[in-house]
Amino acid sequence: MNKNILLFSAMICFLSPSVFATDGKKVFETYCWGCHHQTAVAFGPSFEEIASKRNVQEIKAMITDPKSVSKVFGYKRNAMPKFKLSDENLSAITEYIFSYKQESNITVLEKPQAIDKKVK
């Protein structure tokens, strides 16, 4: 019985990598918080702004090689340092950044109801 429980626990750990996934918020607090904030502009752009303008590959590239990416984007300067994060941390912070992406504020209105007007 104990062997079955141990085997079952081991299978869950190997089949579910998200159990040990790094928390994007912790990566943010460790590396990003000094220059970026989630929804307000600090020294660098907010995560909300970044998520609305960039895709996953661009964000990961900017974190790992900001000097080269800045040139590609046509920036004259770059103050962001290069970070050497594990693939797990890089994915976690990218997901965290995208969690601040604003949905479109456009709403589809239902067909307006006709207004009866009585002419006097």
N, C-alpha and C positions, 0 to 999 in steps of 0.2 A: 504493500500500500504506500509506504513512504517513498519507494523508488518511483512509483507512478506520479506522485505529487511532484517530486523533484524533476522528473522528466517533463511533465506538463509545464512546470515553471520555466524550465530552460527553453522549451519550445516557444513559449510566449515571448520571452526576452529576445530570442533570435528572429522571430517572425514579426515583431513589433518594434522597429527601431525608434519609433516616436516616443517610446517609454523613456528612453535616455536622451532624447533630443534636447539640444541646448535651447534655452529660452531666449528669444530675440530681445526681450526687454533687458535681460541681464547683459547681453552683448552691447546693447545701446548704452546702458549705464556705465559699462567698463570703458568703451572706446569712443563713443560718439557724443555723449552728453555735453562735453565742454564746448562744442561748436554748433550742435544741432539740437533742436527741440522738436517735439512731435507736431505741434500745430502752429507754433509761432516762429518767426524768423529770429535767429540768434546771430552768431558770427557767420554761420552757413545757412543755407535754405532749410526750411522745415521739411519734415518727412512728408507732410501733406503735399507740399509743392513738388518735391522730388518724385513722389509716386504718381503725380498727375502728368509729369513731363517725360519720365524715363521708363524703359522696360527693364526686365530682370537682368539681362546681359549687360546693359549700360550701367546699372547700379553696381553690379558685382565688379565690373571693370573699373569703375570710378573708385571703388574701395581698394582694389588691389594694385592699380596702376594709374593714379589720378593725373600724373603729369602727361602721359600719352593721351589719355582720354580727353583731357582739357584741350590739347592741341586739335584733336579731331573735332571737338565741339566748337572750336574757334575762340576759346577763351584766351585772353591776353595774359592772365595771371592764374595761378592756382596756389591756394594756401593749404589744401588738404594733404595730410601726410599719407604715405603708402602704408597699408596695413597688411600684415601676413596673418590671416585668419585661417583656421581649419575650414574644410569644405562645409562641415556641420555648422560652424559659427557664421560663415558667410551666407549660407542658406537661411539660417535663423534670423539674421539681421535684415536680410532682403525681404523675407516674409513679414517681419515686423514693420518695415518701412511701408510695404504695400497694404498693411492693415489700416493705414491712414489715408488711403486713396478715397477721395470724395466721390460719391455716386453723382450722377447727373442730376441737377436740380429741375430738369424739365419733366413735367408731369403731363400725362395725356388726359385731357378732359373728356368727360362723356359728352355725347351729343346734347347741346343745349336744348332745353325744353322750350317749346313755342310759348310766347307770352300773348295771352288774349288781350287785345286792346279794343275797347268799345269806343266807337266814334260817336260823338254827340252831335 
